[in-house]
């Protein structure tokens, strides 16, 4: 933690201490100057000067403020906003336990490399240690999960601290005592600025509002033309790329490209240019193109022995077969990395780090004759066999299966997708058919892969994307963040469709080793109570109580119809879909067996 006034960031001495409102306005000006487009604010008394200063800035059209009641959800709303817009997003809280509520979102932003700025209001130094209400040690509370933690004492100018914090959030660290910044040295991530304020905490008069509109303007949803232009812009810049990569890939090699979370479209373009099989997680944003393999995790046991090299883009988080391949003796591995990453410490992984695409192409080589064709033909056969297994299970149980529901949602997407980090992201990885061309962006909180704040994150994505967004999650994830359903009256409404795969508890544990423990019999009751935790609730009424349009669907046709209606519907909608909960571990084994039979 850096204390302003004791280090390199100290400004010239002020002739007199700043009043709270003066300091708050300077902090907000620094946020605006630093390119912060969104600020999420939770109501509070000690943070009141910031609230008034933000209200003034929003009326001037300098940024957009979003109000939330729950700091934990506010933090994850900021996570979604930052993930979608790519710019630093600020979250403002009052003092006390409000600061601690941000810890889960700060931890996710740390491991995901998202530039969040926690602006935490504090009591002045003279009140600490006196028993004053809501006073605790909160500067530095986030420990190693922030890139910087700066304390600004009451009466001091916060400008330098906010500027330094924004640089640190972007991965730019002060190089010396003068505070000169050289190049990006550390991963992007969250930061904290703790601002102490003394009374009075309110504006002395109304002069700051003179000439400003009574209500802040808000951005509209993007038009169809704007959406087309944005999508077309994302696909530009590929002219000559394939030829350049092929020219560098001189040798023939049985290489596969693995696209983990956050890999980006470059992974798909690279694999297509060299004719290499692409194994892409849903949240890689690379699950498309002519070389993408959908059922890769079931095919790897048969193909892994023939793989000579692996090229890794992004962070692999889902598949144990992929992890085994990356650590397989005799398989040469390289990782494409152009800047510091929050999840990777140099020297801790075996892959050779390469930052130049031509060097990467030389490492990968081009695919031999039937190498790719073998993967794709087997993938098609495996998928057909797996679809039959799912259809049979649905016929037996009268309920949709999670993987088949994921496939239905994937096929109907026309905008961004947010995936819960439990079974849905894995179901999507199993059954989402790769697209022929670039598809919608896919978001998931894979930094720490928790289910925290998924509804709030999805709302943040929808608000920043300014288009219809679909979120798919399980019932435990939904209940864990039910507070994220709340939207205060005067706030901009996200255009958000949430689909909940309802299987009455955490059945994901049945697909892990705990399922094997339950199968032995003696611990079955303990696994059900301690891990699955059934709740017996209908979820649609909960959403309706928060003002959502909510209904239930029990067939794929009904799910498709609901998603089709969403192309013209507005506001917040929820669809509860009861899915099979009988022996999910057995279903996964059946899918693996069907894929293996196709391989034979």
C-alpha positions in Angstrom: 0.0 0.0 0.0 1.2 3.5 -0.9 0.2 6.4 1.4 -0.1 9.6 -0.6 2.2 12.2 0.8 4.9 9.7 1.8 6.0 8.4 -1.6 6.7 9.3 -5.2 3.1 10.3 -6.0 2.9 13.2 -3.6 1.8 16.5 -5.3 3.0 19.9 -4.3 1.9 20.9 -0.8 -1.5 22.6 -0.8 -2.0 25.8 1.1 -5.0 24.4 2.9 -6.6 21.0 3.1 -9.3 20.3 0.5 -12.9 20.0 1.4 -14.5 16.6 0.8 -16.4 17.8 -2.3 -13.3 19.4 -3.8 -11.4 16.2 -3.4 -14.2 14.1 -4.8 -14.6 16.3 -7.8 -10.8 16.0 -8.5 -11.0 12.2 -8.2 -13.9 12.0 -10.7 -12.1 14.4 -13.1 -9.1 12.0 -13.0 -11.4 9.1 -13.7 -12.9 10.9 -16.7 -9.5 11.9 -18.0 -8.3 8.4 -17.6 -10.9 7.0 -20.0 -13.3 5.4 -17.5 -16.6 5.0 -19.3 -18.6 3.4 -16.4 -18.7 3.8 -12.7 -20.8 1.5 -10.5 -21.9 3.1 -7.3 -23.4 1.7 -4.1 -25.2 4.1 -1.8 -23.4 5.2 1.4 -22.8 8.1 3.6 -19.0 8.3 3.7 -18.9 8.0 -0.1 -21.5 10.8 -0.5 -19.0 13.3 -1.9 -18.1 10.9 -4.7 -21.8 10.3 -5.4 -22.5 14.0 -5.8 -19.4 14.5 -7.9 -20.4 11.5 -10.1 -23.9 12.9 -10.5 -22.5 16.1 -11.8 -20.1 14.4 -14.2 -22.9 12.1 -15.5 -25.2 15.2 -16.2 -22.3 16.7 -18.1 -22.2 13.5 -20.3 -18.7 12.5 -19.2 -19.4 9.0 -18.1 -22.3 6.7 -17.1 -23.1 5.8 -13.5 -24.9 2.7 -12.5 -26.4 2.3 -9.0 -26.6 -1.1 -7.2 -27.6 -1.8 -3.6 -25.4 -4.8 -3.0 -21.6 -4.2 -3.2 -20.9 -7.8 -4.1 -23.2 -7.7 -7.1 -21.9 -4.2 -8.0 -18.4 -5.6 -8.1 -19.4 -8.3 -10.6 -21.5 -5.9 -12.6 -18.2 -4.0 -13.0 -16.5 -7.3 -14.0 -19.0 -7.8 -16.8 -18.6 -4.2 -18.0 -14.8 -4.3 -18.0 -14.8 -7.7 -19.8 -17.1 -6.4 -22.5 -15.8 -2.9 -23.1 -12.1 -3.5 -22.4 -11.6 -0.2 -20.6 -11.1 0.5 -16.9 -14.3 0.4 -14.9 -14.6 2.0 -11.4 -16.7 0.7 -8.5 -17.4 3.1 -5.6 -18.3 2.0 -2.1 -18.7 3.5 1.3 -16.6 2.5 4.3 -16.7 -0.6 6.5 -18.0 -4.0 5.4 -19.0 -2.5 2.0 -15.3 -2.7 1.0 -15.1 -6.4 2.0 -18.0 -7.3 -0.2 -15.9 -6.5 -3.2 -13.3 -9.2 -2.5 -14.8 -11.9 -4.7 -15.1 -9.6 -7.7 -11.6 -8.3 -7.1 -10.2 -11.8 -7.0 -11.9 -12.7 -10.3 -10.6 -9.5 -11.9 -7.1 -10.3 -10.7 -7.0 -13.7 -12.3 -8.9 -12.6 -15.4 -6.7 -9.5 -15.9 -9.6 -7.1 -15.9 -8.9 -3.4 -15.1 -11.2 -2.6 -12.2 -10.7 0.4 -10.0 -12.1 0.0 -6.4 -12.6 3.5 -5.1 -13.4 3.0 -1.4 -14.4 5.8 0.8 -12.8 5.9 4.3 -13.0 7.7 7.6 -10.3 10.3 8.3 -7.2 9.1 10.2 -8.2 10.8 13.5 -11.3 8.5 13.7 -9.4 5.3 13.4 -8.8 3.5 16.7 -11.6 5.4 18.4 -14.5 3.1 17.9 -16.1 5.4 15.4 -18.9 3.7 13.5 -18.0 1.8 10.2 -14.3 2.5 10.7 -11.8 -0.3 10.0 -8.4 -0.8 8.2 -9.6 -1.1 4.6 -6.7 0.4 2.6 -4.7 -2.6 1.5 -7.5 -5.0 2.4 -7.3 -6.7 -1.0 -3.7 -7.7 -0.5 -2.0 -9.4 -3.5 -5.2 -9.4 -5.5 -4.7 -5.7 -6.6 -1.9 -4.3 -8.7 -1.7 -1.2 -6.5 -3.4 0.0 -3.3 -3.2 3.8 -2.7 -4.3 5.6 0.4 -5.3 9.3 0.1 -5.6 11.1 3.4 -8.5 13.4 4.0 -7.8 16.9 2.7 -5.2 15.7 0.1 -5.6 16.0 -3.7 -6.4 12.5 -5.0 -5.5 13.2 -8.7 -2.0 11.7 -8.7 -3.3 8.5 -6.9 -6.2 8.0 -9.3 -3.9 8.5 -12.3 -1.3 6.1 -10.9 -4.0 3.5 -10.1 -5.4 3.7 -13.6 -1.9 3.1 -15.1 -1.4 0.1 -12.8 -4.8 -1.3 -13.8 -3.6 -1.2 -17.4 -0.4 -3.0 -16.5 1.9 0.0 -16.4 4.1 0.2 -13.3 6.0 3.3 -12.1 9.7 2.7 -13.1 11.4 4.9 -10.5 10.8 7.5 -7.8 9.7 10.1 -10.3 6.9 7.9 -11.4 7.9 7.7 -15.0 6.2 4.8 -16.8 8.0 2.8 -19.5 6.3 -0.2 -21.0 3.7 -2.6 -19.9 5.4 -4.6 -17.2 2.7 -6.5 -15.3 -0.7 -8.0 -16.1 -3.7 -5.8 -16.3 -5.9 -6.1 -13.2 -7.7 -4.5 -10.3 -6.4 -1.6 -8.2 -7.7 0.2 -5.0 -7.7 3.9 -4.2 -8.9 4.5 -0.6 -10.1 8.1 -0.2 -10.6 9.5 3.3 -13.2 12.3 3.7 -14.0 14.6 6.6 -17.3 16.3 7.2 -19.0 18.1 5.6 -19.8 15.4 3.0 -22.4 17.3 1.0 -22.2 20.1 -1.6 -22.2 23.6 0.0 -24.6 24.9 -2.7 -26.2 24.0 -6.0 -23.8 26.1 -8.3 -22.3 23.0 -9.9 -25.6 22.0 -11.4 -26.2 25.4 -13.1 -26.9 24.9 -16.8 -26.9 21.1 -16.6 -29.8 18.9 -17.8 -32.1 17.5 -15.1 -31.6 13.9 -16.2 -28.5 12.3 -17.6 -28.6 11.0 -21.2 -28.0 7.3 -21.6 -26.7 5.2 -24.6 -29.3 3.5 -26.7 -29.1 -0.1 -27.9 -27.1 -0.5 -31.1 -29.1 -0.4 -34.3 -29.0 -3.4 -36.7 -26.7 -1.4 -39.0 -24.3 -0.6 -36.1 -24.2 -4.2 -35.1 -23.4 -5.3 -38.6 -20.6 -2.7 -38.8 -19.2 -3.8 -35.5 -19.2 -7.5 -36.5 -17.7 -6.7 -39.9 -14.9 -4.6 -38.2 -14.1 -7.5 -35.9 -13.5 -9.7 -39.0 -11.2 -7.3 -40.8 -7.5 -7.4 -41.1 -7.0 -11.0 -42.4 -5.9 -10.1 -45.9 -2.6 -11.9 -46.5 -2.5 -13.4 -43.1 -2.9 -17.1 -44.2 -0.3 -16.7 -46.9 2.2 -15.1 -44.5 1.7 -18.0 -42.0 2.1 -20.7 -44.6 5.2 -19.1 -45.9 6.7 -19.4 -42.4 5.5 -22.9 -41.7 8.1 -24.8 -43.8 8.0 -28.2 -42.2 5.2 -30.8 -42.1 4.1 -31.6 -38.5 1.2 -33.2 -36.7 0.3 -30.2 -34.6 -2.9 -29.2 -32.9 -4.0 -25.8 -31.8 -5.6 -25.5 -28.3 -7.6 -22.4 -27.7 -8.3 -21.8 -24.0 -10.3 -19.1 -22.3 -9.7 -15.7 -23.8 -7.6 -17.0 -26.7 -9.4 -14.8 -29.3 -10.1 -15.2 -33.0 -6.4 -15.3 -33.8 -6.3 -18.9 -32.6 -8.9 -19.9 -35.2 -7.3 -17.9 -37.9 -3.9 -19.4 -37.2 -5.2 -22.9 -37.2 -7.1 -22.4 -40.4 -4.1 -20.8 -42.1 -2.0 -23.9 -41.5 -4.7 -26.6 -41.7 -4.3 -27.6 -38.1 -7.0 -29.2 -35.9 -8.4 -26.5 -33.5 -9.5 -27.6 -30.0 -11.4 -24.5 -28.7 -13.2 -24.0 -25.4 -16.5 -22.1 -25.7 -15.1 -19.0 -24.0 -12.0 -18.9 -26.2 -13.9 -16.8 -28.7 -12.2 -19.1 -31.3 -14.7 -22.0 -31.6 -15.2 -21.5 -35.4 -13.6 -22.0 -38.7 -12.9 -25.0 -41.1 -10.5 -26.8 -38.7 -12.4 -26.6 -35.4 -13.1 -29.9 -33.7 -16.2 -30.0 -31.5 -15.9 -33.3 -29.6 -12.2 -32.9 -29.1 -12.1 -34.0 -25.5 -13.6 -37.4 -26.4 -11.3 -37.8 -29.4 -8.0 -36.9 -27.7 -7.5 -40.3 -26.0 -7.3 -41.9 -29.5 -5.4 -39.1 -31.3 -3.0 -37.9 -28.5 -0.4 -40.6 -29.3 0.0 -39.2 -32.8 0.3 -35.5 -31.8 3.8 -34.2 -32.3 3.3 -30.6 -31.2 0.7 -28.3 -29.5 0.3 -24.6 -29.9 -1.6 -23.0 -27.0 -3.6 -19.7 -27.2 -5.3 -18.5 -24.0 -5.8 -20.3 -20.8 -7.0 -24.0 -20.8 -9.5 -24.4 -18.0 -12.0 -27.2 -18.9 -10.7 -30.4 -20.2 -8.5 -32.9 -18.4 -7.6 -34.6 -21.7 -6.2 -31.3 -23.0 -4.2 -30.8 -19.7 -2.8 -34.3 -20.2 -1.8 -33.6 -23.8 -0.1 -30.4 -22.8 2.0 -32.3 -20.2 2.6 -35.4 -22.3 6.2 -36.5 -22.7 7.4 -36.3 -26.3 4.9 -33.6 -27.3 6.6 -30.3 -28.2 4.5 -27.4 -26.8 4.5 -23.7 -27.4 2.4 -20.8 -25.9 1.5 -17.7 -27.8 1.9 -14.8 -25.4 2.4 -11.1 -26.3 2.1 -9.5 -22.9 2.2 -10.4 -19.2 -0.7 -12.7 -18.2 -2.3 -12.8 -14.7 -2.6 -16.6 -14.8 0.9 -17.4 -16.0 4.2 -17.0 -14.1 7.2 -17.5 -16.4 8.9 -20.8 -15.7 5.9 -22.5 -14.2 4.6 -24.2 -17.3 6.5 -26.4 -19.8 5.4 -24.6 -23.0 7.9 -22.5 -24.9 6.6 -18.9 -24.9 6.5 -17.3 -28.4 5.3 -13.8 -29.1 5.9 -13.6 -32.8 3.3 -15.2 -35.1 5.8 -16.1 -37.8 8.1 -17.8 -35.3 5.0 -19.6 -34.0 4.1 -20.8 -37.5 7.6 -22.1 -38.0 7.3 -24.0 -34.7 3.9 -25.4 -35.7 4.5 -26.3 -39.3 1.7 -27.2 -41.7 -0.4 -30.3 -41.4 0.4 -33.5 -43.3 -2.0 -34.8 -45.9 -4.9 -36.5 -44.1 -4.1 -35.2 -40.6 -6.9 -32.7 -40.4 -9.4 -34.7 -42.5 -9.1 -37.6 -40.0 -10.0 -35.3 -37.0 -12.9 -33.7 -38.8 -14.5 -36.9 -40.1 -14.2 -38.7 -36.8 -15.6 -35.6 -35.0 -18.7 -35.7 -37.3 -19.2 -39.4 -36.5 -18.7 -38.9 -32.8 -21.1 -36.0 -32.6 -23.8 -38.0 -34.4 -23.4 -40.9 -32.0 -23.4 -38.5 -29.0 -26.6 -36.8 -30.2 -28.3 -40.2 -30.4 -27.3 -40.9 -26.8 -28.8 -37.6 -25.6 -32.0 -38.2 -27.6 -32.3 -41.6 -26.0 -31.8 -40.3 -22.5 -34.3 -37.5 -23.0 -36.8 -40.1 -24.3 -36.3 -42.2 -21.1 -36.5 -39.4 -18.6 -38.9 -37.0 -20.2 -36.4 -34.1 -19.5 -33.9 -32.3 -21.6 -30.3 -33.0 -21.0 -27.8 -30.3 -20.1 -25.5 -30.9 -23.1 -28.5 -31.0 -25.6 -29.9 -27.8 -24.1 -26.5 -26.1 -24.5 -26.4 -27.1 -28.1 -29.8 -25.7 -28.7 -28.8 -22.4 -27.1 -25.6 -22.2 -29.1 -27.3 -22.8 -32.4 -29.8 -20.0 -31.8 -27.3 -17.3 -30.7 -27.3 -14.0 -32.5 -25.5 -12.0 -29.8 -23.1 -12.3 -26.8 -23.3 -15.3 -24.6 -22.4 -15.5 -20.9 -21.8 -19.0 -19.4 -22.0 -20.1 -15.8 -18.8 -21.7 -14.6 -20.3 -25.0 -13.5 -22.0 -27.6 -15.7 -23.3 -25.2 -18.5 -19.8 -24.2 -19.7 -18.8 -27.9 -19.8 -22.0 -29.0 -21.5 -21.3 -26.3 -24.1 -17.8 -27.6 -24.5 -19.2 -31.1 -25.2 -21.9 -30.3 -27.7 -21.6 -26.8 -29.2 -20.9 -27.4 -32.9 -18.1 -25.1 -34.2 -19.4 -22.3 -36.4 -18.2 -21.9 -40.0 -17.6 -18.2 -39.4 -17.0 -15.8 -36.5 -19.8 -16.2 -33.9 -20.9 -14.0 -31.1 -18.5 -13.2 -28.2 -18.6 -15.6 -25.3 -18.0 -14.5 -21.7 -17.4 -16.6 -18.6 -15.9 -15.9 -15.2 -13.0 -18.3 -15.7 -10.4 -16.3 -13.8 -11.2 -18.4 -10.7 -14.0 -20.4 -12.3 -16.4 -19.5 -9.5 -20.2 -19.2 -9.7 -20.1 -15.9 -7.9 -21.9 -12.9 -9.4 -22.9 -14.6 -12.7 -26.2 -12.7 -13.1 -24.5 -9.4 -12.3 -21.6 -10.2 -14.7 -24.1 -11.0 -17.5 -25.9 -7.7 -16.8 -22.6 -5.8 -17.1 -21.9 -7.5 -20.4 -25.3 -6.7 -21.8 -25.1 -3.1 -20.7 -21.6 -2.6 -22.2 -22.4 -4.5 -25.4 -25.7 -2.5 -25.9 -27.3 -5.5 -27.5 -29.3 -8.5 -26.6 -27.2 -10.9 -24.5 -28.0 -14.5 -23.5 -26.8 -16.1 -20.3 -26.9 -19.9 -19.6 -26.3 -21.1 -16.0 -27.3 -23.7 -13.6 -29.9 -23.4 -10.8 -27.3 -23.2 -8.0 -25.4 -20.4 -9.9 -28.7 -18.6 -10.3 -29.7 -18.9 -6.6 -26.1 -17.9 -5.5 -26.6 -14.6 -7.2 -30.3 -14.0 -7.0 -29.6 -10.5 -5.7 -28.2 -9.8 -9.2 -31.8 -9.8 -10.5 -32.5 -6.5 -8.7 -32.5 -3.4 -10.8 -33.2 -0.1 -9.0 -36.0 1.9 -10.6 -34.0 4.7 -12.3 -31.3 2.5 -13.8 -30.7 1.5 -17.5 -32.2 -1.9 -18.1 -30.0 -4.5 -19.7 -31.5 -6.5 -22.6 -30.7 -9.8 -21.1 -32.2 -13.3 -21.6 -31.2 -15.8 -18.8 -31.7 -19.5 -19.3 -31.4 -21.6 -16.1 -30.8 -25.4 -16.5 -32.7 -26.5 -13.4 -31.6 -29.9 -12.0 -32.3 -29.1 -8.3 -28.8 -28.8 -7.0 -25.1 -29.1 -7.8 -25.2 -32.2 -10.0 -21.8 -31.2 -11.4 -20.2 -33.0 -8.4 -21.7 -36.2 -9.7 -19.5 -35.9 -12.8 -16.4 -35.4 -10.7 -14.7 -37.9 -8.4 -17.5 -37.4 -5.8 -19.9 -39.2 -8.1 -17.7 -42.3 -7.8 -17.8 -42.1 -4.0 -21.7 -41.9 -4.2 -21.8 -44.9 -6.5 -20.1 -47.0 -3.9 -23.2 -46.5 -1.7 -22.1 -45.8 1.8 -21.5 -42.1 1.2 -24.5 -41.5 -1.2 -26.5 -39.6 1.3 -23.5 -37.5 2.4 -22.7 -36.6 -1.2 -26.3 -35.6 -1.9 -26.5 -33.4 1.1 -23.0 -32.0 1.3 -22.3 -31.5 -2.4 -25.4 -31.6 -4.5 -27.5 -29.6 -1.9 -31.0 -30.0 -3.5 -33.3 -27.0 -2.8 -36.7 -28.0 -4.2 -37.5 -24.5 -5.5 -39.2 -23.2 -8.6 -37.1 -20.4 -10.0 -39.4 -18.5 -12.3 -41.4 -17.0 -9.4 -38.2 -15.7 -7.8 -37.3 -13.8 -11.0 -40.9 -12.5 -11.3 -40.7 -11.1 -7.8 -37.7 -9.0 -9.0 -39.7 -7.7 -12.0 -38.5 -10.1 -14.7 -40.6 -11.7 -17.4 -40.1 -15.4 -16.5 -41.5 -18.7 -17.8 -40.7 -22.4 -18.1 -39.9 -24.6 -21.1 -39.7 -28.4 -21.2 -38.8 -29.1 -24.9 -36.2 -28.0 -27.4 -38.9 -26.5 -29.6 -40.1 -24.3 -26.7 -36.5 -23.2 -26.0 -36.0 -22.3 -29.6 -39.3 -20.4 -29.8 -38.4 -18.4 -26.6 -35.0 -17.5 -28.0 -36.6 -16.5 -31.3 -39.0 -14.2 -29.5 -36.0 -12.6 -27.8 -34.9 -11.1 -31.1 -37.6 -8.5 -30.8 -38.4 -8.6 -27.1 -36.8 -6.1 -24.8 -35.9 -6.0 -21.1 -35.0 -8.8 -18.8 -36.4 -12.3 -19.4 -35.8 -15.6 -17.7 -36.4 -19.2 -18.9 -36.4 -22.1 -16.4 -35.6 -25.4 -18.1 -35.9 -28.6 -16.0 -33.1 -30.8 -17.1 -32.2 -34.5 -16.3 -30.7 -35.1 -12.9 -30.6 -38.9 -12.9 -27.1 -40.2 -13.0 -25.3 -37.3 -14.9 -22.1 -39.3 -14.3 -23.5 -42.2 -16.2 -24.6 -39.9 -19.0 -21.1 -38.5 -19.4 -19.7 -42.1 -19.6 -22.3 -43.0 -22.2 -21.2 -40.0 -24.3 -17.6 -41.0 -24.0 -18.5 -44.6 -25.0 -20.4 -43.4 -28.0 -17.5 -41.3 -29.2 -15.1 -44.1 -28.6 -17.3 -46.4 -30.7 -17.2 -43.9 -33.5 -13.5 -43.9 -33.3 -13.4 -47.7 -33.6 
